[in-house]
Each structure stands twice: as C-alpha cells, then as structure tokens.
Amino acid sequence: MTRIVKKVSEFIGRHPDSKIVVCGCGMSLLQFKDHSQDFITIGVNDVSKLFDPTYLVVTDTPMRFGEKRRTEVNASKASYFFTCTNGWRHPNLVHFELGKRGGKSLDNPNTIDHFVNSPYVAVGLAYKLGAKHIGLTGVDFTDGHFYNPKDGPHPVMQVNYLKKVNSAYQALAMELDKRGVKIYNLSSISRVELPKMTIEEFKSL
C-alpha cells in the first residue's frame, strides 16, 4: 500500500471559519455518535471504533497499544491520520512535531502544542485547520471509556492532575479567544471547566 505522508503546514486554513468537534474517548462520545456526520471531527486514538472521524490524532507510539488495538487504530477510515511518532501504517499519514507545552506556539505552522492528553493536541489542530468554533466531546476525565465503561478512573485522575489539566485548557481557551476562536465543552459529564453547550446549541452557532 502506498502511503501519503504530508506535513501539518499543508493543512493550515483548510476549513476556514468552521465548526470543528474534537472527540476524546470518554463516555459522552456515545451521545455524540448520531451527530458525528453533521460536523468536521477530529478524533483521537480509538474513536474509529464508534465512528470514523474526519481526521484522527494519535500522539503515542504504536508500541503503547496492544496488537489488536494497534490494528484497529491503523484501520481507521479517517481522511488523514496525524501523528508525532513513527511506526503507524495508515495510508494517509501527516507527521507533525510537538510544539511547546501549554499552547505557547499556536501559530507555528510546523508544530502543534501539547499538554498531557491527545485531545489538547487535537484542539491545536482544529485551530490550524481554521476553526472559528471548537467543541469538545468525550473529553470527560470520568471513569471508563466508551469502548470499555468498566476500565476505571482516567489516569489523570489517578495522579490528581485534574486541576493542572483545567488550568491548561483554560489558558488555551484564552489564547484562542485572542485569535477570535471560541471553545465549548459539549459534554454534560465532563470535568473540563470550559463553557458548556449542548450539541444542538453548537450546531446553531
């Protein structure tokens, strides 16, 4: 299979003034599934087990995944697979370098900033794609994932890191606001302290 490897800079402004939904793997993603075709979506990791997002972001190396899970992630039908690591075998790969921790280089065309979890990186990608409104769903930091409701507390909760995560997302929201971009939390159960909005309200923006 011929693989197309692109750079993230080739995607800047691809969807100008758009609404983009960043999809984590928390339980609230189940409520979003039926709306997924209504939006440009950026999923992370295992989202394609529920639906194929427009784009997929994976920041971990393939070896961090078991063989079955690794095969499933590679098989995503997302249009493009964005990663900062080597070894993934999706047919349409886009490589990027991690930028600064905490949203301090949002406008660097070749990097995407990071903080703890992959949805944060996906928000940075949404900004680069040209989003005017960014929604979060499945970024819950509650027990369980949509594909395994019984797998216990999110690792961030196990290390009591939620306060830092919230500070990071709030700082990112402030940086986005300076650039005319708004971010909303579309999950009623999420512990990320950003302005809450229903999916229907987000559609009507």
C-alpha positions as CSV (number, residue, x, y, z in Angstrom):
1,M,0.0,0.0,0.0
2,T,1.4,3.4,-1.0
3,R,1.4,5.8,1.9
4,I,1.0,9.5,1.6
5,V,3.0,11.4,4.2
6,K,2.2,15.1,4.5
7,K,3.2,17.9,6.8
8,V,0.8,19.7,9.1
9,S,1.6,23.0,7.5
10,E,-0.2,21.8,4.4
11,F,-3.5,21.8,6.3
12,I,-3.4,25.3,7.7
13,G,-6.7,27.1,6.9
14,R,-8.2,24.0,5.2
15,H,-11.6,24.7,6.9
16,P,-11.8,28.5,7.4
17,D,-14.3,29.9,9.9
18,S,-15.7,26.4,10.5
19,K,-17.2,24.4,13.5
20,I,-14.9,21.5,14.4
21,V,-15.6,19.0,17.2
22,V,-12.7,17.4,19.0
23,C,-13.6,13.9,20.1
24,G,-12.0,12.1,23.0
25,C,-12.8,8.6,24.1
26,G,-14.8,9.3,27.3
27,M,-18.4,8.1,27.8
28,S,-20.0,11.2,26.5
29,L,-18.9,10.3,23.0
30,L,-21.8,7.8,22.9
31,Q,-24.2,10.7,22.9
32,F,-22.4,12.4,20.1
33,K,-22.3,9.4,17.7
34,D,-25.5,10.2,15.9
35,H,-24.4,13.8,15.3
36,S,-20.9,13.0,14.1
37,Q,-21.8,13.3,10.4
38,D,-23.0,16.9,11.0
39,F,-19.5,18.2,11.8
40,I,-15.9,18.2,10.8
41,T,-14.5,16.0,13.5
42,I,-11.0,15.3,14.9
43,G,-10.9,12.1,16.9
44,V,-8.1,10.6,19.0
45,N,-6.9,7.1,19.4
46,D,-9.8,4.7,19.4
47,V,-12.6,7.0,18.2
48,S,-12.9,5.0,15.0
49,K,-14.3,2.1,17.0
50,L,-17.5,4.2,17.2
51,F,-17.4,6.2,14.0
52,D,-14.8,7.4,11.6
53,P,-13.8,11.0,12.3
54,T,-12.8,13.4,9.5
55,Y,-9.2,13.4,11.0
56,L,-7.5,11.2,13.6
57,V,-4.8,12.3,16.0
58,V,-2.5,9.8,17.8
59,T,0.4,11.0,19.9
60,D,1.5,7.7,21.3
61,T,3.8,5.3,19.6
62,P,2.3,2.1,18.2
63,M,4.1,0.0,20.9
64,R,2.0,1.7,23.6
65,F,-1.0,-0.2,22.1
66,G,-1.7,-3.9,22.1
67,E,-1.6,-5.7,18.8
68,K,-5.4,-5.8,18.3
69,R,-5.9,-2.2,19.3
70,R,-3.0,-1.1,17.1
71,T,-4.5,-2.9,14.1
72,E,-7.9,-1.2,14.8
73,V,-6.3,2.3,15.0
74,N,-4.4,1.8,11.8
75,A,-7.6,0.7,10.1
76,S,-9.4,4.0,10.7
77,K,-11.1,5.4,7.7
78,A,-10.3,9.0,8.8
79,S,-9.3,11.1,5.8
80,Y,-5.9,11.8,7.4
81,F,-4.0,10.3,10.4
82,F,-2.0,13.0,12.3
83,T,0.9,11.7,14.5
84,C,4.1,12.9,16.0
85,T,5.6,9.4,16.3
86,N,6.9,6.8,13.9
87,G,5.5,3.3,13.1
88,W,1.9,3.9,12.2
89,R,0.7,2.4,9.0
90,H,-2.4,4.4,8.0
91,P,-2.4,5.2,4.2
92,N,-2.7,8.9,4.7
93,L,-0.2,10.0,7.4
94,V,0.5,13.5,8.4
95,H,3.6,14.0,10.6
96,F,4.0,16.9,13.0
97,E,6.4,17.9,15.7
98,L,5.2,18.6,19.2
99,G,5.4,22.3,19.9
100,K,5.6,24.0,23.3
101,R,3.8,22.7,26.4
102,G,0.7,24.8,27.2
103,G,-0.4,26.5,24.0
104,K,2.5,28.9,23.7
105,S,3.3,28.5,20.0
106,L,-0.1,28.1,18.4
107,D,0.8,29.9,15.2
108,N,3.9,27.9,14.4
109,P,3.0,26.2,11.1
110,N,5.1,23.1,11.7
111,T,4.2,22.2,15.3
112,I,1.2,21.5,17.5
113,D,1.4,22.4,21.2
114,H,0.7,19.8,23.8
115,F,-0.3,19.2,27.5
116,V,-0.9,15.7,29.0
117,N,-3.6,14.4,26.7
118,S,-4.2,14.0,23.0
119,P,-7.5,16.0,22.8
120,Y,-5.4,19.1,23.8
121,V,-3.3,18.5,20.7
122,A,-6.4,18.0,18.6
123,V,-7.7,21.4,19.7
124,G,-4.5,22.9,18.4
125,L,-5.0,21.1,15.1
126,A,-8.6,22.4,14.9
127,Y,-7.2,25.9,15.2
128,K,-4.7,25.3,12.5
129,L,-7.4,23.9,10.2
130,G,-9.3,27.3,10.5
131,A,-12.0,26.6,13.1
132,K,-13.9,29.5,14.5
133,H,-15.8,27.4,17.0
134,I,-14.3,24.3,18.6
135,G,-16.4,21.8,20.5
136,L,-15.2,19.1,22.9
137,T,-16.9,15.8,23.4
138,G,-15.7,12.6,25.1
139,V,-13.0,14.7,27.0
140,D,-14.6,13.8,30.3
141,F,-11.9,12.7,32.8
142,T,-14.5,10.4,34.4
143,D,-14.4,6.7,34.9
144,G,-14.5,4.5,31.9
145,H,-14.2,4.9,28.1
146,F,-16.9,4.4,25.6
147,Y,-15.3,1.2,24.4
148,N,-14.7,-0.1,28.0
149,P,-17.0,1.5,30.6
150,K,-15.5,-0.5,33.4
151,D,-11.9,0.3,32.9
152,G,-11.8,2.6,36.0
153,P,-10.6,6.2,36.6
154,H,-8.9,8.2,33.9
155,P,-5.1,8.1,34.6
156,V,-5.1,11.9,35.1
157,M,-7.5,11.4,38.0
158,Q,-5.3,8.7,39.5
159,V,-2.4,11.2,39.8
160,N,-4.7,14.0,41.0
161,Y,-3.7,16.1,37.9
162,L,-7.2,17.5,37.1
163,K,-6.5,21.0,38.4
164,K,-3.5,21.3,36.1
165,V,-5.4,20.0,33.2
166,N,-8.2,22.5,33.7
167,S,-5.7,25.3,34.0
168,A,-4.1,24.3,30.8
169,Y,-7.4,24.1,28.9
170,Q,-8.5,27.4,30.3
171,A,-5.2,29.1,29.3
172,L,-5.6,27.5,25.8
173,A,-9.1,28.9,25.6
174,M,-7.8,32.4,26.4
175,E,-5.2,32.2,23.7
176,L,-7.8,31.0,21.2
177,D,-10.1,33.8,22.2
178,K,-7.4,36.4,21.4
179,R,-7.4,35.0,17.9
180,G,-11.2,35.1,17.6
181,V,-11.8,31.4,18.2
182,K,-14.2,30.0,20.8
183,I,-14.1,26.6,22.5
184,Y,-17.0,24.9,24.2
185,N,-17.5,21.7,26.2
186,L,-20.3,19.7,24.6
187,S,-20.3,17.0,27.3
188,S,-22.6,17.4,30.4
189,I,-20.5,15.0,32.4
190,S,-17.0,16.3,31.5
191,R,-14.9,17.7,34.3
192,V,-13.1,20.1,32.0
193,E,-14.1,23.5,33.2
194,L,-14.9,25.3,29.9
195,P,-18.2,26.9,28.9
196,K,-20.8,24.2,28.5
197,M,-23.1,24.0,25.5
198,T,-25.4,21.3,24.1
199,I,-24.7,19.7,20.7
200,E,-27.8,21.4,19.3
201,E,-26.7,24.8,20.6
202,F,-23.3,24.3,19.0
203,K,-24.9,23.4,15.7
204,S,-26.8,26.7,15.7
205,L,-23.8,28.9,16.2
